Amino acid sequence: MKKMITILGPTASGKTALAVALAAAVDGEIISADSRQVYRGMDIGTGKDLDEYIYENRSIPYHLIDICDPGTKYNLFRYQEDFLQAYNSIQEHEHIPVLCGGTGLYIESVLKGYSLSPVPQNNQLREQLAGSSLPELTAILERLKTKTGNKMHNKTDVDSVQRAIRAIEIESYNIEHPVPERNFSPIDSLIIGVDIDRELRRAKITKRLEERLDNGMVDEIKRLLAEGISSEDLIYYGLEYKYVTEYVVGKLSYQEMFRQLEIAIHQFAKRQMTWFRGMERRGFMIHWLDAMLSMDEKVRQIKSLYNI
């Protein structure tokens, strides 16, 4: 079997471009580790630029993008199942799996081999929590995590009321059902982190946000709403979908939307880095590469680490 290579980094660090160049150089296939790019039709807000997967006129195979409909609630259990199917398929082709993304929980769940159970919806619990604010729900979640010792849900994953309620639902289920229903073996991987200067990252985030808005992100939200996706479901997905939806439905002015969303993305990138540094404390060896290195040099260094 081919050892996997993982490319991780905060938003706007250039990790996807690196993963594509690397996959082209090593005969690899990319497995996405992005919790929102799984949804069809949610393209601009998730940064799903599929043109990036064309390298020197060659299409690089990718997996776990556009695999479910918007409005559904994709989860970590399903991600592990879908990851394993893609991973095994790539191994059968004798190609190198290249895991790429910024959703630290997804990445860690497959590298470490989290044992998870499919957690059903608890309507009684949801009724009890209805009307609670996000700070109130966050406090409940923290108390539950103290009981379970679980490190899975952090602020990266609970930036909306619906996400917080789902996290509480999962933690509550795990207290009542402590025996895991499925084992998932850890995946051996060389882990590469893209290290980007904080101020450069902030500048790229702001520029990218302006470009996404100029390129039709508001129209994308309007189309999804017109297709019958509820505003509550879109807000559930957080970041661009939360704030642009609130602008479209009249809760925020354009200026308020832009300012609040810009701040939220900066905070999100910071939390991503906090997660990755936490992975290092939890025993993962991450080889950090300077984002400003040339693409050829970054690929060369990764190939050297991989002994290709």
NORHUKA-V236461 format. One record per residue. N is the residue number from 0. RES is the residue in one small letter. SS is DSSP state (~ for helix, > for strand, _ for the rest). Layout:
BEGIN
n=N res=RES ss=SS
n=N res=RES ss=SS
END
This chain:
BEGIN
n=0 res=m ss=_
n=1 res=k ss=_
n=2 res=k ss=_
n=3 res=m ss=>
n=4 res=i ss=>
n=5 res=t ss=>
n=6 res=i ss=>
n=7 res=l ss=>
n=8 res=g ss=>
n=9 res=p ss=_
n=10 res=t ss=_
n=11 res=a ss=_
n=12 res=s ss=_
n=13 res=g ss=_
n=14 res=k ss=~
n=15 res=t ss=~
n=16 res=a ss=~
n=17 res=l ss=~
n=18 res=a ss=~
n=19 res=v ss=~
n=20 res=a ss=~
n=21 res=l ss=~
n=22 res=a ss=~
n=23 res=a ss=~
n=24 res=a ss=~
n=25 res=v ss=~
n=26 res=d ss=_
n=27 res=g ss=>
n=28 res=e ss=>
n=29 res=i ss=>
n=30 res=i ss=>
n=31 res=s ss=>
n=32 res=a ss=_
n=33 res=d ss=_
n=34 res=s ss=_
n=35 res=r ss=_
n=36 res=q ss=_
n=37 res=v ss=_
n=38 res=y ss=>
n=39 res=r ss=_
n=40 res=g ss=_
n=41 res=m ss=_
n=42 res=d ss=_
n=43 res=i ss=_
n=44 res=g ss=_
n=45 res=t ss=_
n=46 res=g ss=_
n=47 res=k ss=_
n=48 res=d ss=_
n=49 res=l ss=~
n=50 res=d ss=~
n=51 res=e ss=~
n=52 res=y ss=~
n=53 res=i ss=>
n=54 res=y ss=>
n=55 res=e ss=_
n=56 res=n ss=_
n=57 res=r ss=>
n=58 res=s ss=>
n=59 res=i ss=_
n=60 res=p ss=_
n=61 res=y ss=>
n=62 res=h ss=>
n=63 res=l ss=_
n=64 res=i ss=_
n=65 res=d ss=_
n=66 res=i ss=_
n=67 res=c ss=>
n=68 res=d ss=_
n=69 res=p ss=_
n=70 res=g ss=_
n=71 res=t ss=_
n=72 res=k ss=_
n=73 res=y ss=_
n=74 res=n ss=_
n=75 res=l ss=~
n=76 res=f ss=~
n=77 res=r ss=~
n=78 res=y ss=~
n=79 res=q ss=~
n=80 res=e ss=~
n=81 res=d ss=~
n=82 res=f ss=~
n=83 res=l ss=~
n=84 res=q ss=~
n=85 res=a ss=~
n=86 res=y ss=~
n=87 res=n ss=~
n=88 res=s ss=~
n=89 res=i ss=~
n=90 res=q ss=~
n=91 res=e ss=~
n=92 res=h ss=_
n=93 res=e ss=_
n=94 res=h ss=_
n=95 res=i ss=>
n=96 res=p ss=>
n=97 res=v ss=>
n=98 res=l ss=>
n=99 res=c ss=>
n=100 res=g ss=>
n=101 res=g ss=_
n=102 res=t ss=_
n=103 res=g ss=~
n=104 res=l ss=~
n=105 res=y ss=~
n=106 res=i ss=~
n=107 res=e ss=~
n=108 res=s ss=~
n=109 res=v ss=~
n=110 res=l ss=~
n=111 res=k ss=~
n=112 res=g ss=_
n=113 res=y ss=_
n=114 res=s ss=_
n=115 res=l ss=_
n=116 res=s ss=_
n=117 res=p ss=_
n=118 res=v ss=_
n=119 res=p ss=_
n=120 res=q ss=_
n=121 res=n ss=_
n=122 res=n ss=~
n=123 res=q ss=~
n=124 res=l ss=~
n=125 res=r ss=~
n=126 res=e ss=~
n=127 res=q ss=~
n=128 res=l ss=~
n=129 res=a ss=_
n=130 res=g ss=_
n=131 res=s ss=_
n=132 res=s ss=_
n=133 res=l ss=~
n=134 res=p ss=~
n=135 res=e ss=~
n=136 res=l ss=~
n=137 res=t ss=~
n=138 res=a ss=~
n=139 res=i ss=~
n=140 res=l ss=~
n=141 res=e ss=~
n=142 res=r ss=~
n=143 res=l ss=~
n=144 res=k ss=~
n=145 res=t ss=~
n=146 res=k ss=~
n=147 res=t ss=~
n=148 res=g ss=_
n=149 res=n ss=_
n=150 res=k ss=_
n=151 res=m ss=_
n=152 res=h ss=_
n=153 res=n ss=_
n=154 res=k ss=_
n=155 res=t ss=_
n=156 res=d ss=_
n=157 res=v ss=_
n=158 res=d ss=_
n=159 res=s ss=_
n=160 res=v ss=~
n=161 res=q ss=~
n=162 res=r ss=~
n=163 res=a ss=~
n=164 res=i ss=~
n=165 res=r ss=~
n=166 res=a ss=~
n=167 res=i ss=~
n=168 res=e ss=~
n=169 res=i ss=~
n=170 res=e ss=~
n=171 res=s ss=~
n=172 res=y ss=~
n=173 res=n ss=~
n=174 res=i ss=~
n=175 res=e ss=~
n=176 res=h ss=_
n=177 res=p ss=_
n=178 res=v ss=_
n=179 res=p ss=_
n=180 res=e ss=_
n=181 res=r ss=_
n=182 res=n ss=_
n=183 res=f ss=_
n=184 res=s ss=_
n=185 res=p ss=_
n=186 res=i ss=_
n=187 res=d ss=_
n=188 res=s ss=>
n=189 res=l ss=>
n=190 res=i ss=>
n=191 res=i ss=>
n=192 res=g ss=>
n=193 res=v ss=>
n=194 res=d ss=>
n=195 res=i ss=_
n=196 res=d ss=_
n=197 res=r ss=~
n=198 res=e ss=~
n=199 res=l ss=~
n=200 res=r ss=~
n=201 res=r ss=~
n=202 res=a ss=~
n=203 res=k ss=~
n=204 res=i ss=~
n=205 res=t ss=~
n=206 res=k ss=~
n=207 res=r ss=~
n=208 res=l ss=~
n=209 res=e ss=~
n=210 res=e ss=~
n=211 res=r ss=~
n=212 res=l ss=~
n=213 res=d ss=~
n=214 res=n ss=_
n=215 res=g ss=_
n=216 res=m ss=~
n=217 res=v ss=~
n=218 res=d ss=~
n=219 res=e ss=~
n=220 res=i ss=~
n=221 res=k ss=~
n=222 res=r ss=~
n=223 res=l ss=~
n=224 res=l ss=~
n=225 res=a ss=~
n=226 res=e ss=_
n=227 res=g ss=_
n=228 res=i ss=_
n=229 res=s ss=_
n=230 res=s ss=~
n=231 res=e ss=~
n=232 res=d ss=~
n=233 res=l ss=~
n=234 res=i ss=~
n=235 res=y ss=~
n=236 res=y ss=_
n=237 res=g ss=_
n=238 res=l ss=~
n=239 res=e ss=~
n=240 res=y ss=~
n=241 res=k ss=~
n=242 res=y ss=~
n=243 res=v ss=~
n=244 res=t ss=~
n=245 res=e ss=~
n=246 res=y ss=~
n=247 res=v ss=~
n=248 res=v ss=_
n=249 res=g ss=_
n=250 res=k ss=_
n=251 res=l ss=_
n=252 res=s ss=_
n=253 res=y ss=~
n=254 res=q ss=~
n=255 res=e ss=~
n=256 res=m ss=~
n=257 res=f ss=~
n=258 res=r ss=~
n=259 res=q ss=~
n=260 res=l ss=~
n=261 res=e ss=~
n=262 res=i ss=~
n=263 res=a ss=~
n=264 res=i ss=~
n=265 res=h ss=~
n=266 res=q ss=~
n=267 res=f ss=~
n=268 res=a ss=~
n=269 res=k ss=~
n=270 res=r ss=~
n=271 res=q ss=~
n=272 res=m ss=~
n=273 res=t ss=~
n=274 res=w ss=~
n=275 res=f ss=~
n=276 res=r ss=~
n=277 res=g ss=~
n=278 res=m ss=~
n=279 res=e ss=~
n=280 res=r ss=~
n=281 res=r ss=_
n=282 res=g ss=_
n=283 res=f ss=_
n=284 res=m ss=_
n=285 res=i ss=>
n=286 res=h ss=>
n=287 res=w ss=>
n=288 res=l ss=>
n=289 res=d ss=>
n=290 res=a ss=_
n=291 res=m ss=_
n=292 res=l ss=_
n=293 res=s ss=_
n=294 res=m ss=~
n=295 res=d ss=~
n=296 res=e ss=~
n=297 res=k ss=~
n=298 res=v ss=~
n=299 res=r ss=~
n=300 res=q ss=~
n=301 res=i ss=~
n=302 res=k ss=~
n=303 res=s ss=~
n=304 res=l ss=~
n=305 res=y ss=~
n=306 res=n ss=_
n=307 res=i ss=_
END
